[in-house]
Amino acid sequence: VANGSWEFAMQFDTHTHPITDDLMKTASLIADGKTYAPAGWKGDPPGGHHRRGVLTFTGIASGAATIELRVTRAGESKPRSFHWQLK
């Protein structure tokens, strides 16, 4: 959490297909059951085999007990999901 925002450093690496995901459309943050869309992506643009940057979310209550970062990817049957228990 920085300046009232939740920031996630992200890195993607592959050696098969270019990474074309638009994280502003395919990522979401769930805090205590409420879903939030990203506020910004600062990093590498879509394409290539290596991408990294920071995905930012704003407006999330600071007292959240659980958060989950989800990234939905084309061609995958379910989203990639990362969970944190904060309390």
Biopython code that builds the backbone (N, CA, C, O; Angstrom):
import numpy as np
from Bio.PDB.StructureBuilder import StructureBuilder

atoms = [
    (1, "VAL", "N", (0.857, -1.178, 0.000)),
    (1, "VAL", "CA", (0.000, 0.000, 0.000)),
    (1, "VAL", "C", (0.902, 1.240, 0.000)),
    (1, "VAL", "O", (1.787, 1.378, 0.845)),
    (2, "ALA", "N", (0.664, 2.131, -0.954)),
    (2, "ALA", "CA", (1.450, 3.358, -1.051)),
    (2, "ALA", "C", (0.525, 4.510, -1.419)),
    (2, "ALA", "O", (-0.208, 4.425, -2.404)),
    (3, "ASN", "N", (0.552, 5.578, -0.645)),
    (3, "ASN", "CA", (-0.252, 6.767, -0.937)),
    (3, "ASN", "C", (-1.735, 6.439, -1.130)),
    (3, "ASN", "O", (-2.377, 7.003, -2.017)),
    (4, "GLY", "N", (-2.285, 5.541, -0.318)),
    (4, "GLY", "CA", (-3.690, 5.182, -0.446)),
    (4, "GLY", "C", (-3.989, 4.245, -1.595)),
    (4, "GLY", "O", (-5.156, 3.954, -1.858)),
    (5, "SER", "N", (-2.977, 3.767, -2.282)),
    (5, "SER", "CA", (-3.139, 2.847, -3.409)),
    (5, "SER", "C", (-2.521, 1.502, -3.061)),
    (5, "SER", "O", (-1.591, 1.414, -2.260)),
    (6, "TRP", "N", (-3.051, 0.470, -3.674)),
    (6, "TRP", "CA", (-2.453, -0.860, -3.577)),
    (6, "TRP", "C", (-1.657, -1.058, -4.852)),
    (6, "TRP", "O", (-2.202, -0.932, -5.948)),
    (7, "GLU", "N", (-0.382, -1.364, -4.724)),
    (7, "GLU", "CA", (0.494, -1.525, -5.876)),
    (7, "GLU", "C", (1.086, -2.930, -5.889)),
    (7, "GLU", "O", (1.577, -3.421, -4.873)),
    (8, "PHE", "N", (1.031, -3.571, -7.059)),
    (8, "PHE", "CA", (1.540, -4.926, -7.218)),
    (8, "PHE", "C", (2.598, -4.930, -8.314)),
    (8, "PHE", "O", (2.293, -4.639, -9.471)),
    (9, "ALA", "N", (3.832, -5.255, -7.960)),
    (9, "ALA", "CA", (4.898, -5.419, -8.954)),
    (9, "ALA", "C", (4.651, -6.762, -9.635)),
    (9, "ALA", "O", (4.488, -7.786, -8.971)),
    (10, "MET", "N", (4.625, -6.745, -10.963)),
    (10, "MET", "CA", (4.301, -7.938, -11.726)),
    (10, "MET", "C", (5.369, -8.179, -12.780)),
    (10, "MET", "O", (5.931, -7.238, -13.339)),
    (11, "GLN", "N", (5.642, -9.454, -13.043)),
    (11, "GLN", "CA", (6.603, -9.821, -14.079)),
    (11, "GLN", "C", (6.080, -11.059, -14.791)),
    (11, "GLN", "O", (5.643, -12.019, -14.155)),
    (12, "PHE", "N", (6.131, -11.024, -16.119)),
    (12, "PHE", "CA", (5.688, -12.132, -16.956)),
    (12, "PHE", "C", (6.844, -12.549, -17.858)),
    (12, "PHE", "O", (7.523, -11.701, -18.436)),
    (13, "ASP", "N", (7.061, -13.828, -17.973)),
    (13, "ASP", "CA", (8.115, -14.357, -18.841)),
    (13, "ASP", "C", (7.580, -15.587, -19.560)),
    (13, "ASP", "O", (6.912, -16.426, -18.955)),
    (14, "THR", "N", (7.874, -15.691, -20.849)),
    (14, "THR", "CA", (7.493, -16.857, -21.636)),
    (14, "THR", "C", (8.472, -17.018, -22.779)),
    (14, "THR", "O", (9.183, -16.084, -23.149)),
    (15, "HIS", "N", (8.497, -18.209, -23.328)),
    (15, "HIS", "CA", (9.346, -18.442, -24.499)),
    (15, "HIS", "C", (8.530, -19.084, -25.619)),
    (15, "HIS", "O", (9.083, -19.691, -26.536)),
    (16, "THR", "N", (7.193, -18.940, -25.530)),
    (16, "THR", "CA", (6.344, -19.542, -26.552)),
    (16, "THR", "C", (5.589, -18.493, -27.369)),
    (16, "THR", "O", (5.794, -18.396, -28.579)),
    (17, "HIS", "N", (4.717, -17.704, -26.725)),
    (17, "HIS", "CA", (3.874, -16.726, -27.422)),
    (17, "HIS", "C", (4.096, -15.339, -26.830)),
    (17, "HIS", "O", (4.395, -15.230, -25.641)),
    (18, "PRO", "N", (3.961, -14.291, -27.611)),
    (18, "PRO", "CA", (4.063, -12.939, -27.073)),
    (18, "PRO", "C", (3.011, -12.706, -25.982)),
    (18, "PRO", "O", (1.903, -13.235, -26.062)),
    (19, "ILE", "N", (3.358, -11.925, -24.983)),
    (19, "ILE", "CA", (2.459, -11.615, -23.876)),
    (19, "ILE", "C", (1.660, -10.371, -24.268)),
    (19, "ILE", "O", (2.169, -9.251, -24.221)),
    (20, "THR", "N", (0.409, -10.585, -24.654)),
    (20, "THR", "CA", (-0.404, -9.491, -25.179)),
    (20, "THR", "C", (-1.515, -9.056, -24.231)),
    (20, "THR", "O", (-2.355, -8.241, -24.612)),
    (21, "ASP", "N", (-1.541, -9.574, -23.015)),
    (21, "ASP", "CA", (-2.594, -9.247, -22.056)),
    (21, "ASP", "C", (-2.687, -7.743, -21.810)),
    (21, "ASP", "O", (-1.670, -7.065, -21.665)),
    (22, "ASP", "N", (-3.910, -7.231, -21.765)),
    (22, "ASP", "CA", (-4.163, -5.856, -21.343)),
    (22, "ASP", "C", (-4.609, -5.926, -19.889)),
    (22, "ASP", "O", (-5.789, -6.138, -19.609)),
    (23, "LEU", "N", (-3.673, -5.749, -18.969)),
    (23, "LEU", "CA", (-3.964, -5.929, -17.545)),
    (23, "LEU", "C", (-5.032, -4.967, -17.022)),
    (23, "LEU", "O", (-5.672, -5.251, -16.010)),
    (24, "MET", "N", (-5.228, -3.850, -17.688)),
    (24, "MET", "CA", (-6.286, -2.923, -17.285)),
    (24, "MET", "C", (-7.667, -3.544, -17.515)),
    (24, "MET", "O", (-8.645, -3.127, -16.896)),
    (25, "LYS", "N", (-7.746, -4.532, -18.396)),
    (25, "LYS", "CA", (-9.013, -5.208, -18.682)),
    (25, "LYS", "C", (-9.097, -6.596, -18.070)),
    (25, "LYS", "O", (-10.196, -7.089, -17.818)),
    (26, "THR", "N", (-7.966, -7.234, -17.826)),
    (26, "THR", "CA", (-7.993, -8.638, -17.412)),
    (26, "THR", "C", (-7.664, -8.877, -15.943)),
    (26, "THR", "O", (-7.791, -10.002, -15.458)),
    (27, "ALA", "N", (-7.245, -7.835, -15.228)),
    (27, "ALA", "CA", (-6.905, -7.998, -13.804)),
    (27, "ALA", "C", (-7.997, -7.383, -12.932)),
    (27, "ALA", "O", (-8.685, -6.447, -13.340)),
    (28, "SER", "N", (-8.139, -7.921, -11.739)),
    (28, "SER", "CA", (-9.047, -7.347, -10.753)),
    (28, "SER", "C", (-8.519, -7.661, -9.357)),
    (28, "SER", "O", (-7.744, -8.598, -9.161)),
    (29, "LEU", "N", (-8.956, -6.860, -8.401)),
    (29, "LEU", "CA", (-8.581, -7.070, -7.008)),
    (29, "LEU", "C", (-9.868, -7.247, -6.219)),
    (29, "LEU", "O", (-10.791, -6.441, -6.331)),
    (30, "ILE", "N", (-9.923, -8.302, -5.423)),
    (30, "ILE", "CA", (-11.087, -8.551, -4.570)),
    (30, "ILE", "C", (-10.633, -8.338, -3.135)),
    (30, "ILE", "O", (-9.739, -9.026, -2.644)),
    (31, "ALA", "N", (-11.258, -7.380, -2.473)),
    (31, "ALA", "CA", (-10.937, -7.086, -1.068)),
    (31, "ALA", "C", (-12.192, -7.319, -0.250)),
    (31, "ALA", "O", (-13.194, -6.628, -0.434)),
    (32, "ASP", "N", (-12.144, -8.289, 0.653)),
    (32, "ASP", "CA", (-13.295, -8.654, 1.485)),
    (32, "ASP", "C", (-14.558, -8.851, 0.651)),
    (32, "ASP", "O", (-15.644, -8.434, 1.054)),
    (33, "GLY", "N", (-14.416, -9.492, -0.522)),
    (33, "GLY", "CA", (-15.560, -9.829, -1.352)),
    (33, "GLY", "C", (-15.986, -8.771, -2.351)),
    (33, "GLY", "O", (-16.842, -9.045, -3.192)),
    (34, "LYS", "N", (-15.425, -7.582, -2.293)),
    (34, "LYS", "CA", (-15.771, -6.514, -3.232)),
    (34, "LYS", "C", (-14.694, -6.443, -4.319)),
    (34, "LYS", "O", (-13.501, -6.463, -4.017)),
    (35, "THR", "N", (-15.123, -6.360, -5.598)),
    (35, "THR", "CA", (-14.203, -6.376, -6.728)),
    (35, "THR", "C", (-13.871, -4.963, -7.197)),
    (35, "THR", "O", (-14.753, -4.112, -7.316)),
    (36, "TYR", "N", (-12.579, -4.725, -7.462)),
    (36, "TYR", "CA", (-12.076, -3.427, -7.929)),
    (36, "TYR", "C", (-11.323, -3.609, -9.238)),
    (36, "TYR", "O", (-10.593, -4.585, -9.416)),
    (37, "ALA", "N", (-11.504, -2.664, -10.149)),
    (37, "ALA", "CA", (-10.760, -2.648, -11.409)),
    (37, "ALA", "C", (-9.447, -1.902, -11.188)),
    (37, "ALA", "O", (-9.363, -1.065, -10.289)),
    (38, "PRO", "N", (-8.432, -2.186, -11.982)),
    (38, "PRO", "CA", (-7.160, -1.466, -11.851)),
    (38, "PRO", "C", (-7.321, 0.019, -12.163)),
    (38, "PRO", "O", (-8.143, 0.410, -12.992)),
    (39, "ALA", "N", (-6.528, 0.826, -11.488)),
    (39, "ALA", "CA", (-6.505, 2.274, -11.742)),
    (39, "ALA", "C", (-5.375, 2.633, -12.702)),
    (39, "ALA", "O", (-5.408, 3.690, -13.332)),
    (40, "GLY", "N", (-4.377, 1.759, -12.815)),
    (40, "GLY", "CA", (-3.275, 2.074, -13.712)),
    (40, "GLY", "C", (-2.276, 0.948, -13.853)),
    (40, "GLY", "O", (-2.160, 0.077, -12.991)),
    (41, "TRP", "N", (-1.553, 0.989, -14.966)),
    (41, "TRP", "CA", (-0.442, 0.066, -15.248)),
    (41, "TRP", "C", (0.738, 0.927, -15.662)),
    (41, "TRP", "O", (0.643, 1.709, -16.607)),
    (42, "LYS", "N", (1.841, 0.782, -14.957)),
    (42, "LYS", "CA", (3.058, 1.501, -15.305)),
    (42, "LYS", "C", (4.125, 0.455, -15.570)),
    (42, "LYS", "O", (4.685, -0.138, -14.648)),
    (43, "GLY", "N", (4.394, 0.241, -16.858)),
    (43, "GLY", "CA", (5.358, -0.786, -17.194)),
    (43, "GLY", "C", (5.396, -1.047, -18.683)),
    (43, "GLY", "O", (4.980, -0.217, -19.491)),
    (44, "ASP", "N", (5.903, -2.215, -19.029)),
    (44, "ASP", "CA", (6.070, -2.598, -20.425)),
    (44, "ASP", "C", (4.713, -2.724, -21.118)),
    (44, "ASP", "O", (3.744, -3.172, -20.505)),
    (45, "PRO", "N", (4.641, -2.332, -22.391)),
    (45, "PRO", "CA", (3.393, -2.486, -23.147)),
    (45, "PRO", "C", (3.203, -3.944, -23.567)),
    (45, "PRO", "O", (4.140, -4.738, -23.480)),
    (46, "PRO", "N", (1.991, -4.304, -24.023)),
    (46, "PRO", "CA", (1.764, -5.667, -24.511)),
    (46, "PRO", "C", (2.726, -6.023, -25.640)),
    (46, "PRO", "O", (3.139, -5.169, -26.424)),
    (47, "GLY", "N", (3.070, -7.311, -25.699)),
    (47, "GLY", "CA", (3.964, -7.813, -26.740)),
    (47, "GLY", "C", (5.266, -8.300, -26.145)),
    (47, "GLY", "O", (5.614, -7.964, -25.013)),
    (48, "GLY", "N", (5.970, -9.082, -26.907)),
    (48, "GLY", "CA", (7.257, -9.599, -26.460)),
    (48, "GLY", "C", (7.110, -10.799, -25.544)),
    (48, "GLY", "O", (6.002, -11.256, -25.265)),
    (49, "HIS", "N", (8.234, -11.295, -25.084)),
    (49, "HIS", "CA", (8.264, -12.486, -24.250)),
    (49, "HIS", "C", (8.569, -12.188, -22.783)),
    (49, "HIS", "O", (8.578, -13.099, -21.956)),
    (50, "HIS", "N", (8.817, -10.935, -22.459)),
    (50, "HIS", "CA", (9.111, -10.533, -21.079)),
    (50, "HIS", "C", (8.430, -9.185, -20.833)),
    (50, "HIS", "O", (8.591, -8.248, -21.615)),
    (51, "ARG", "N", (7.673, -9.097, -19.746)),
    (51, "ARG", "CA", (7.009, -7.842, -19.381)),
    (51, "ARG", "C", (7.079, -7.682, -17.880)),
    (51, "ARG", "O", (6.999, -8.652, -17.126)),
    (52, "ARG", "N", (7.229, -6.443, -17.464)),
    (52, "ARG", "CA", (7.133, -6.171, -16.033)),
    (52, "ARG", "C", (6.637, -4.756, -15.826)),
    (52, "ARG", "O", (6.764, -3.889, -16.690)),
    (53, "GLY", "N", (6.068, -4.553, -14.650)),
    (53, "GLY", "CA", (5.543, -3.237, -14.307)),
    (53, "GLY", "C", (4.810, -3.295, -12.990)),
    (53, "GLY", "O", (4.891, -4.277, -12.252)),
    (54, "VAL", "N", (4.085, -2.213, -12.706)),
    (54, "VAL", "CA", (3.338, -2.093, -11.450)),
    (54, "VAL", "C", (1.872, -1.855, -11.791)),
    (54, "VAL", "O", (1.535, -0.932, -12.533)),
    (55, "LEU", "N", (1.011, -2.700, -11.238)),
    (55, "LEU", "CA", (-0.428, -2.579, -11.395)),
    (55, "LEU", "C", (-0.974, -1.926, -10.138)),
    (55, "LEU", "O", (-0.701, -2.387, -9.030)),
    (56, "THR", "N", (-1.750, -0.847, -10.303)),
    (56, "THR", "CA", (-2.235, -0.060, -9.167)),
    (56, "THR", "C", (-3.750, -0.124, -9.053)),
    (56, "THR", "O", (-4.466, -0.071, -10.052)),
    (57, "PHE", "N", (-4.223, -0.239, -7.821)),
    (57, "PHE", "CA", (-5.646, -0.200, -7.498)),
    (57, "PHE", "C", (-5.853, 0.899, -6.458)),
    (57, "PHE", "O", (-5.020, 1.075, -5.569)),
    (58, "THR", "N", (-6.953, 1.634, -6.563)),
    (58, "THR", "CA", (-7.257, 2.691, -5.590)),
    (58, "THR", "C", (-8.671, 2.509, -5.050)),
    (58, "THR", "O", (-9.472, 1.758, -5.605)),
    (59, "GLY", "N", (-8.960, 3.210, -3.960)),
    (59, "GLY", "CA", (-10.302, 3.207, -3.387)),
    (59, "GLY", "C", (-10.633, 2.007, -2.535)),
    (59, "GLY", "O", (-11.802, 1.792, -2.213)),
    (60, "ILE", "N", (-9.646, 1.215, -2.157)),
    (60, "ILE", "CA", (-9.884, 0.028, -1.352)),
    (60, "ILE", "C", (-9.734, 0.389, 0.124)),
    (60, "ILE", "O", (-8.773, 1.049, 0.519)),
    (61, "ALA", "N", (-10.688, -0.047, 0.922)),
    (61, "ALA", "CA", (-10.636, 0.235, 2.356)),
    (61, "ALA", "C", (-9.352, -0.317, 2.949)),
    (61, "ALA", "O", (-8.956, -1.442, 2.646)),
    (62, "SER", "N", (-8.699, 0.474, 3.796)),
    (62, "SER", "CA", (-7.412, 0.065, 4.356)),
    (62, "SER", "C", (-7.532, -1.070, 5.365)),
    (62, "SER", "O", (-6.529, -1.698, 5.703)),
    (63, "GLY", "N", (-8.731, -1.341, 5.848)),
    (63, "GLY", "CA", (-8.903, -2.383, 6.854)),
    (63, "GLY", "C", (-9.277, -3.739, 6.299)),
    (63, "GLY", "O", (-9.781, -4.581, 7.042)),
    (64, "ALA", "N", (-9.048, -3.981, 5.019)),
    (64, "ALA", "CA", (-9.420, -5.262, 4.415)),
    (64, "ALA", "C", (-8.721, -6.418, 5.131)),
    (64, "ALA", "O", (-7.535, -6.340, 5.451)),
    (65, "ALA", "N", (-9.478, -7.493, 5.378)),
    (65, "ALA", "CA", (-8.907, -8.671, 6.031)),
    (65, "ALA", "C", (-8.305, -9.642, 5.023)),
    (65, "ALA", "O", (-7.330, -10.329, 5.328)),
    (66, "THR", "N", (-8.885, -9.702, 3.816)),
    (66, "THR", "CA", (-8.375, -10.582, 2.773)),
    (66, "THR", "C", (-8.374, -9.844, 1.442)),
    (66, "THR", "O", (-9.252, -9.026, 1.166)),
    (67, "ILE", "N", (-7.381, -10.145, 0.631)),
    (67, "ILE", "CA", (-7.359, -9.627, -0.740)),
    (67, "ILE", "C", (-6.972, -10.759, -1.677)),
    (67, "ILE", "O", (-6.273, -11.701, -1.305)),
    (68, "GLU", "N", (-7.452, -10.630, -2.902)),
    (68, "GLU", "CA", (-7.136, -11.601, -3.944)),
    (68, "GLU", "C", (-6.885, -10.832, -5.233)),
    (68, "GLU", "O", (-7.713, -10.017, -5.641)),
    (69, "LEU", "N", (-5.772, -11.078, -5.864)),
    (69, "LEU", "CA", (-5.459, -10.510, -7.164)),
    (69, "LEU", "C", (-5.758, -11.576, -8.202)),
    (69, "LEU", "O", (-5.231, -12.686, -8.130)),
    (70, "ARG", "N", (-6.623, -11.234, -9.190)),
    (70, "ARG", "CA", (-6.991, -12.180, -10.243)),
    (70, "ARG", "C", (-6.555, -11.630, -11.596)),
    (70, "ARG", "O", (-6.700, -10.441, -11.879)),
    (71, "VAL", "N", (-6.022, -12.517, -12.416)),
    (71, "VAL", "CA", (-5.661, -12.176, -13.788)),
    (71, "VAL", "C", (-6.282, -13.244, -14.683)),
    (71, "VAL", "O", (-5.941, -14.424, -14.594)),
    (72, "THR", "N", (-7.200, -12.809, -15.548)),
    (72, "THR", "CA", (-7.856, -13.709, -16.485)),
    (72, "THR", "C", (-7.084, -13.675, -17.791)),
    (72, "THR", "O", (-6.835, -12.602, -18.341)),
    (73, "ARG", "N", (-6.708, -14.830, -18.286)),
    (73, "ARG", "CA", (-5.906, -14.904, -19.508)),
    (73, "ARG", "C", (-6.664, -15.668, -20.579)),
    (73, "ARG", "O", (-7.280, -16.698, -20.305)),
    (74, "ALA", "N", (-6.615, -15.156, -21.801)),
    (74, "ALA", "CA", (-7.259, -15.810, -22.932)),
    (74, "ALA", "C", (-6.719, -17.228, -23.084)),
    (74, "ALA", "O", (-5.513, -17.462, -22.997)),
    (75, "GLY", "N", (-7.627, -18.161, -23.312)),
    (75, "GLY", "CA", (-7.219, -19.542, -23.528)),
    (75, "GLY", "C", (-7.025, -20.350, -22.261)),
    (75, "GLY", "O", (-6.747, -21.547, -22.337)),
    (76, "GLU", "N", (-7.165, -19.728, -21.092)),
    (76, "GLU", "CA", (-7.022, -20.468, -19.833)),
    (76, "GLU", "C", (-8.402, -20.671, -19.212)),
    (76, "GLU", "O", (-9.231, -19.761, -19.242)),
    (77, "SER", "N", (-8.654, -21.837, -18.658)),
    (77, "SER", "CA", (-9.980, -22.189, -18.166)),
    (77, "SER", "C", (-10.399, -21.442, -16.904)),
    (77, "SER", "O", (-11.594, -21.306, -16.640)),
    (78, "LYS", "N", (-9.445, -20.960, -16.126)),
    (78, "LYS", "CA", (-9.791, -20.198, -14.923)),
    (78, "LYS", "C", (-8.746, -19.118, -14.694)),
    (78, "LYS", "O", (-7.618, -19.234, -15.173)),
    (79, "PRO", "N", (-9.113, -18.065, -13.964)),
    (79, "PRO", "CA", (-8.148, -16.981, -13.717)),
    (79, "PRO", "C", (-6.986, -17.446, -12.854)),
    (79, "PRO", "O", (-7.114, -18.374, -12.056)),
    (80, "ARG", "N", (-5.865, -16.789, -13.030)),
    (80, "ARG", "CA", (-4.747, -16.972, -12.091)),
    (80, "ARG", "C", (-5.092, -16.144, -10.871)),
    (80, "ARG", "O", (-5.538, -15.004, -10.999)),
    (81, "SER", "N", (-4.894, -16.701, -9.698)),
    (81, "SER", "CA", (-5.373, -16.073, -8.473)),
    (81, "SER", "C", (-4.294, -16.110, -7.397)),
    (81, "SER", "O", (-3.652, -17.136, -7.168)),
    (82, "PHE", "N", (-4.111, -14.969, -6.745)),
    (82, "PHE", "CA", (-3.131, -14.833, -5.665)),
    (82, "PHE", "C", (-3.853, -14.263, -4.453)),
    (82, "PHE", "O", (-4.488, -13.212, -4.545)),
    (83, "HIS", "N", (-3.759, -14.955, -3.306)),
    (83, "HIS", "CA", (-4.521, -14.604, -2.095)),
    (83, "HIS", "C", (-3.589, -14.159, -0.975)),
    (83, "HIS", "O", (-2.487, -14.683, -0.810)),
    (84, "TRP", "N", (-4.065, -13.170, -0.204)),
    (84, "TRP", "CA", (-3.370, -12.746, 1.001)),
    (84, "TRP", "C", (-4.373, -12.599, 2.134)),
    (84, "TRP", "O", (-5.427, -11.986, 1.965)),
    (85, "GLN", "N", (-4.044, -13.159, 3.281)),
    (85, "GLN", "CA", (-4.809, -12.989, 4.509)),
    (85, "GLN", "C", (-4.104, -11.905, 5.303)),
    (85, "GLN", "O", (-2.976, -12.109, 5.750)),
    (86, "LEU", "N", (-4.745, -10.752, 5.488)),
    (86, "LEU", "CA", (-4.084, -9.609, 6.123)),
    (86, "LEU", "C", (-4.360, -9.519, 7.617)),
    (86, "LEU", "O", (-3.613, -8.864, 8.344)),
    (87, "LYS", "N", (-5.404, -10.155, 8.075)),
    (87, "LYS", "CA", (-5.727, -10.123, 9.514)),
    (87, "LYS", "C", (-6.008, -11.510, 10.015)),
    (87, "LYS", "O", (-6.298, -11.692, 11.197)),
]
sb = StructureBuilder()
sb.init_structure("model")
sb.init_model(0)
sb.init_chain("A")
sb.init_seg("    ")
for serial, (resi, resn, name, xyz) in enumerate(atoms, 1):
    if name == "N":
        sb.init_residue(resn, " ", resi, " ")
    sb.init_atom(name, np.array(xyz, "f"), 0.0, 1.0, " ", f" {name:<3s}", serial, name[0])
structure = sb.get_structure()
